[in-house]
Amino acid sequence: MDEQHERGWGGAPMWRYGAPWWYPGARDGVRRLPWLTTVALTLFVQIGSGFAGHGQSDRESLTPAARVLLLLATAALLFRHRHPVPVAYAVAGLTLVYLGAGYPYGPVLLAVAVACFAAVVAGHRRAAWGAVGALWAGHLLLAHWLFRWLPPDGDGARPWGGEAVVAVWVVAIVAVSELGRVRREQWAKERAERARAARRRADEERLRMARELHDVLAHSISVINVQAGMGLALLDSDPEQARTALTTIKTASKEALGEVRQVLDTLRGPGEAPRAPAPGLDRLPELVEQAGSAGLTVEVTTEGTRAKLPPGADLAAFRIVQEALTNVVRHSGSRHARVRVRHEEAALTLRVDDDGPATGAEAGGSGNGLAGMRERAAALGGTIEAGPRPDGGFRVTAVLPLAAGRDGTDGTAPREDQ
């Protein structure tokens, strides 16, 4: 989709960041010449000047030289976006020559307005004002002092009251140009803010995907790692137990592939629903079973009245318990862990304990487990505390606020099933 506009009903262009004439020729970084508007303005000036001359009998009639001056003044506008300052002064100078030659006032002044408008919008305010000021000063000189030596013959000084009209015209040019400049700056700022927001959303989505993949894979691969080691150790002495380990590996890898596929489904086109619901605390027994297959006995205690959790909080709670149990399997010498889930009206508290001690062995992890848990909790406005217990072992405590989403919605954390 084009950066400047998108299609609305019936395929009609709907400008998101402002009309394209504010950003002339900006497509692909190439400034294109505004042929269409320049040709239209040229025709208007040529035809309009002919009509204006009929009502100004005291001025010279339009000659081929006058037509050439008008053509040069409007043709210069082709370059008003590439070279706004020279064009503004060139159009003002050609207009002054045209008026000094005694030709009728008329649409030629519109060419000056367009040139100065382009200069102001491009950021050359002083140059535009200087061109308009030079034209006005030159007109005063022509109309009140040099008219005796310039055509038409017998022409007198213009009334000073007429200069008020010129002054109003000049002020109008400046005001409209400044308005256009301010509006273009606003559109540019909005475009930059939208671009930053899009980059921020992309970064957040990448972080979310990385966190999901880490949590999905870390637990299953840890189970596979433990069972593979057990199977290798028992392959000769206890083939039946080795077969059980291999069966556990097959089951864990299948579940991991399913969850990875579910996470990657979120990368499909917008509007497509996921093939499976996001995991939540209702799948806690599965975690206990998987941990048991890795040799870890897990005792689960639930306190309070269980209520329907917001999707974001339910997913975060599941992933936090999953990561905490994975860390016990990887880094603790204890083969027993305790999970306590406490339901309250305003918050859900999770606590995972093991008796340690830490093995100090390299388990092949990325070291991002605790960081991922903290990011999940922070996304919901919650907290994570993790560290050694005074009596030995390790404890992870998570507090997830629930007041914002008891209705089943959650606007603070991204959902895995969207």
C-alpha positions in Angstrom: 0.0 0.0 0.0 1.2 3.4 -0.9 2.7 5.4 2.0 0.6 8.4 1.1 -2.9 7.0 0.7 -5.0 3.9 0.9 -8.1 2.9 -1.0 -11.5 3.7 0.4 -15.0 2.7 -0.8 -15.2 2.0 -4.5 -11.4 2.2 -4.9 -11.3 6.0 -4.4 -8.2 7.4 -2.8 -8.4 8.2 0.9 -5.5 10.3 2.0 -4.1 9.3 5.4 -1.3 11.8 5.8 -2.5 14.6 3.7 -3.2 15.3 0.1 -0.4 14.4 -2.3 0.2 18.0 -3.5 1.8 18.7 -0.1 4.4 16.1 -0.9 5.0 16.6 -4.6 6.9 13.8 -6.4 7.9 12.2 -3.1 7.2 8.7 -4.4 10.4 6.6 -4.5 12.4 9.6 -3.4 12.1 11.3 -6.8 10.6 14.8 -7.1 8.4 14.8 -10.2 7.6 18.0 -12.1 4.0 19.2 -11.5 3.0 19.2 -15.2 -0.7 19.0 -14.7 -1.2 21.9 -12.4 1.3 24.0 -14.3 -0.4 23.5 -17.6 -3.8 24.2 -16.0 -2.5 27.4 -14.4 -0.9 28.5 -17.7 -4.1 28.1 -19.6 -6.0 30.0 -16.9 -3.5 32.9 -16.9 -3.4 33.2 -20.6 -7.2 33.1 -21.1 -7.9 35.1 -17.9 -5.4 37.9 -18.9 -7.2 38.2 -22.2 -10.5 38.8 -20.5 -8.9 41.1 -17.9 -7.4 43.3 -20.7 -10.9 44.1 -22.1 -11.8 45.9 -18.9 -8.6 47.9 -18.6 -8.6 50.3 -21.6 -6.0 52.4 -19.9 -3.4 49.6 -20.2 -1.6 48.2 -23.1 -3.3 45.5 -25.1 -1.8 42.0 -24.9 0.9 41.5 -27.5 2.9 38.4 -28.4 5.6 39.8 -26.1 3.1 39.9 -23.2 2.0 36.3 -24.0 5.7 35.2 -23.8 6.2 36.9 -20.4 3.0 35.2 -19.1 4.2 31.9 -20.5 7.7 32.3 -18.9 6.2 33.2 -15.5 3.9 30.1 -15.4 6.5 27.8 -17.0 8.9 28.6 -14.2 6.4 27.0 -11.8 7.3 23.6 -13.2 10.4 23.8 -10.9 8.8 25.3 -7.9 9.3 22.1 -5.8 12.8 21.4 -6.8 14.1 25.0 -6.7 11.5 27.1 -4.8 13.7 30.1 -4.0 14.9 30.9 -7.6 11.4 30.2 -8.9 9.8 32.6 -6.5 12.2 35.4 -7.4 12.0 34.6 -11.1 8.2 34.7 -11.2 8.1 37.9 -9.2 10.7 39.5 -11.5 8.8 38.4 -14.7 5.6 39.7 -13.3 7.2 43.1 -12.5 8.5 43.3 -16.1 5.0 42.5 -17.4 3.4 45.2 -15.2 6.2 47.7 -16.0 5.5 47.2 -19.7 2.0 48.5 -19.1 0.1 45.2 -19.7 -3.2 44.7 -17.8 -3.4 43.5 -14.3 -4.9 40.0 -13.9 -4.2 36.3 -13.2 -0.5 36.8 -13.6 -0.5 37.7 -9.9 -1.8 34.2 -9.2 1.5 32.8 -10.5 3.4 34.8 -7.9 1.1 33.5 -5.2 1.7 29.9 -6.2 5.5 30.4 -6.4 5.6 32.0 -3.0 3.3 29.4 -1.5 5.6 26.6 -2.7 8.6 28.4 -1.2 6.9 28.9 2.2 5.7 25.3 2.4 9.2 24.1 1.5 10.5 26.0 4.5 12.0 29.1 2.7 9.8 31.7 4.3 12.2 34.6 4.2 12.8 34.0 0.5 9.1 34.0 -0.3 8.5 37.1 1.7 11.5 38.8 0.0 10.1 37.9 -3.4 6.6 39.3 -2.5 8.2 42.4 -0.9 10.4 43.0 -3.9 7.4 42.8 -6.2 5.4 45.2 -4.0 8.2 47.7 -3.8 8.8 47.5 -7.5 5.1 48.0 -8.2 5.1 51.1 -5.9 8.1 52.5 -7.8 6.4 51.8 -11.2 3.0 53.1 -10.3 4.1 56.3 -8.5 7.4 57.4 -10.0 8.5 55.7 -13.1 5.1 55.7 -14.9 6.0 58.8 -16.8 8.7 57.0 -18.8 6.9 53.7 -19.2 3.9 52.6 -21.3 1.1 53.3 -21.8 1.6 56.8 -23.0 -0.3 59.4 -21.0 -0.7 57.1 -18.0 -1.0 58.8 -14.6 0.0 57.7 -11.2 -2.2 55.1 -9.6 -4.3 56.1 -6.6 -2.8 55.2 -3.3 -6.0 53.7 -2.3 -5.4 51.0 -4.9 -2.3 50.0 -3.0 -4.5 48.8 -0.1 -5.8 46.1 -2.5 -2.3 45.0 -3.3 -1.5 45.0 0.5 -4.5 42.8 1.2 -3.4 40.5 -1.6 0.1 40.3 -0.2 -1.1 39.5 3.3 -3.4 36.9 1.9 -0.6 35.2 0.1 1.6 35.2 3.3 -1.3 33.9 5.5 -2.3 31.1 3.2 1.3 30.1 2.7 2.0 30.0 6.4 -1.2 28.0 6.9 0.0 25.5 4.3 3.4 25.3 5.9 1.9 24.6 9.4 -0.5 22.1 8.1 2.3 20.3 6.2 4.5 20.2 9.3 1.6 18.7 11.2 1.1 16.0 8.6 4.8 15.3 8.6 4.8 15.0 12.4 1.8 12.7 12.3 3.5 10.5 9.6 6.6 10.3 11.7 4.6 9.4 14.8 2.7 6.7 12.9 6.0 5.3 11.6 7.4 5.2 15.1 4.2 3.6 16.5 4.4 1.0 13.7 8.0 0.2 14.5 7.2 0.0 18.2 4.3 -2.4 17.6 6.6 -4.5 15.4 9.3 -4.6 18.1 6.7 -5.6 20.7 5.3 -8.3 18.5 8.8 -9.7 17.9 9.4 -9.7 21.6 6.1 -11.4 22.3 6.8 -14.1 19.6 10.4 -14.6 21.0 9.0 -14.9 24.5 6.3 -17.4 23.5 8.7 -19.6 21.5 11.2 -19.5 24.4 8.5 -20.6 26.9 7.1 -23.3 24.6 10.4 -24.8 23.6 12.4 -24.4 26.8 10.0 -26.6 28.9 9.6 -29.4 26.3 13.3 -29.5 25.3 14.3 -29.6 29.0 12.0 -32.7 29.4 13.5 -34.2 26.2 17.0 -33.5 27.4 16.5 -35.3 30.7 14.7 -38.2 29.2 17.3 -38.6 26.4 20.1 -38.7 29.1 18.1 -41.3 31.1 17.4 -43.4 27.9 21.1 -43.4 27.0 22.1 -44.4 30.5 19.5 -47.3 30.7 19.7 -48.4 27.1 21.8 -51.5 27.9 20.9 -52.2 31.5 17.1 -51.5 31.4 15.7 -51.5 27.8 12.1 -51.2 29.0 12.8 -48.1 31.0 14.8 -46.7 28.0 11.7 -47.4 25.9 9.6 -45.4 28.3 12.0 -42.5 28.1 11.9 -42.6 24.3 8.0 -42.6 24.5 8.1 -39.5 26.7 10.5 -37.8 24.2 8.1 -38.5 21.4 5.1 -37.2 23.3 6.9 -34.1 24.5 8.3 -33.3 21.0 4.8 -33.7 19.5 3.3 -31.3 22.1 6.1 -28.9 21.4 5.5 -28.9 17.7 1.8 -28.3 18.3 2.4 -25.3 20.5 5.0 -23.9 18.1 2.5 -24.2 15.3 -0.1 -22.5 17.4 2.3 -19.6 18.1 3.3 -19.3 14.5 -0.4 -19.2 13.5 -0.5 -15.7 14.8 1.7 -14.6 11.9 -1.0 -15.5 9.4 -3.1 -12.8 7.8 -5.4 -10.6 9.9 -8.8 -11.9 10.6 -7.8 -15.6 10.7 -8.6 -17.3 13.9 -6.1 -19.6 15.6 -6.7 -23.4 15.4 -6.4 -23.9 19.1 -7.2 -21.8 22.2 -4.4 -20.2 24.2 -3.2 -22.3 27.1 -4.2 -21.3 30.7 -4.2 -22.6 34.2 -6.7 -25.3 33.2 -3.7 -27.1 31.6 -1.7 -27.1 34.9 -2.2 -30.9 35.2 -0.4 -31.3 31.9 2.5 -29.3 33.2 2.6 -31.5 36.3 2.5 -34.7 34.1 5.3 -33.4 31.9 7.4 -32.4 34.9 6.8 -35.9 36.3 8.1 -37.5 33.1 11.3 -35.5 33.7 11.6 -36.9 37.2 10.2 -34.0 39.0 7.3 -34.4 41.5 5.1 -31.4 41.6 2.6 -30.7 44.4 -0.1 -28.2 43.5 -2.2 -26.3 46.0 -5.0 -24.0 45.1 -6.4 -21.3 47.5 -9.5 -19.1 47.1 -12.4 -19.4 44.8 -11.4 -19.9 41.2 -13.0 -17.5 38.7 -12.7 -17.0 35.0 -9.4 -15.2 34.4 -8.8 -12.6 31.6 -7.1 -14.3 28.7 -3.9 -12.3 29.1 -3.6 -13.2 32.8 -4.5 -16.8 32.2 -1.8 -17.2 29.5 0.8 -15.3 31.6 0.1 -17.5 34.7 0.5 -20.7 32.7 3.7 -19.5 31.1 5.2 -18.3 34.4 4.5 -21.7 36.1 5.8 -23.5 33.1 9.1 -21.5 33.1 9.5 -21.9 36.8 9.2 -25.7 36.6 11.5 -25.7 33.7 14.1 -23.9 35.7 13.7 -26.4 38.5 14.3 -29.3 36.1 17.4 -27.5 34.6 19.1 -25.9 37.5 18.0 -27.6 40.8 19.1 -30.8 42.4 15.7 -31.2 44.0 13.3 -33.6 42.5 10.3 -32.1 44.3 8.6 -28.7 43.6 5.5 -27.0 45.1 3.1 -24.8 43.2 0.6 -22.6 45.1 -2.1 -20.8 43.2 -4.1 -18.2 45.2 -7.2 -16.6 43.7 -8.2 -13.3 45.1 -10.7 -10.6 43.8 -8.0 -8.2 42.7 -5.0 -10.4 41.9 -3.8 -13.9 41.2 -0.7 -15.0 43.2 1.5 -17.8 42.0 4.4 -19.3 44.0 6.7 -22.0 42.9 9.2 -23.5 45.4 11.9 -26.1 45.2 14.3 -27.3 47.9 17.5 -27.0 45.9 20.4 -27.0 45.9 21.4 -25.5 42.6 23.3 -28.0 40.5 25.5 -25.3 38.8 25.4 -27.5 35.6 25.0 -25.9 32.2 21.6 -26.9 31.0 21.8 -25.3 27.6 19.3 -22.5 28.4 19.3 -19.0 27.0 19.2 -17.3 30.4 16.1 -15.4 29.3 13.6 -17.3 31.4 13.4 -14.9 34.4 13.4 -11.9 32.1 10.5 -13.4 30.1 8.5 -14.0 33.3 9.1 -10.4 34.4 8.1 -9.0 31.0 4.8 -11.0 31.1 4.0 -9.8 34.6 5.0 -6.2 33.8 2.7 -6.3 30.7 -0.2 -6.9 33.1 1.0 -4.4 35.7 2.2 -7.2 38.0 5.4 -8.1 39.7 7.8 -11.1 39.8 10.1 -11.9 42.7 12.6 -14.7 42.3 15.6 -15.7 44.4 17.0 -18.1 46.9 15.0 -19.0 50.1 16.6 -18.4 53.5 16.2 -22.2 54.3 17.7 -23.2 50.9 16.1 -23.8 47.6 14.6 -21.3 45.2 11.3 -19.4 45.1 9.4 -17.6 42.3 6.5 -15.4 43.3 4.3 -13.7 40.8 1.4 -11.3 41.5 -0.9 -10.6 38.5 -3.6 -7.9 38.9 -7.1 -8.9 37.7 -9.3 -5.9 38.3 -8.9 -4.5 34.8 -10.2 -7.6 33.0 -12.7 -9.6 35.1 -15.1 -9.4 32.2 -12.9 -11.7 30.2 -11.1 -9.0 28.2 -7.6 -7.6 28.7 -6.3 -4.5 27.0 -2.9 -4.5 28.5 -1.3 -7.7 27.3 -1.3 -9.2 23.8 -3.4 -12.4 23.4 -1.9 -15.5 21.9 -5.3 -16.4 20.3 -5.6 -13.1 18.3 
